[in-house]
């Protein structure tokens, strides 16, 4: 009976170590997803910026300046929202890292 209890304690510690590793990997994936999302915002903003820059050369429209300004403003808004989104999620991820560390100390004792 005591042998079984010792084995269960070892299995529990191995499981806790696996959980710590899984959670660290999950956080890394979340950080990478956040960076990827920011780059997608940046790419989209650049598309709008390039569209605004090249509109006058491609199309002969009377009020193309208004359309260009609209595309520039849209580009600026997208990059602003993307940056705010990135830092908001980065802060949330760093706050959640603190909760994972709570039981790591118990495991290593």
Secondary structure as GFF3:
##gff-version 3
##sequence-region A 1 109
A	DSSP	alpha_helix	2	58	.	.	.	ID=ss1
A	DSSP	alpha_helix	64	108	.	.	.	ID=ss2
###
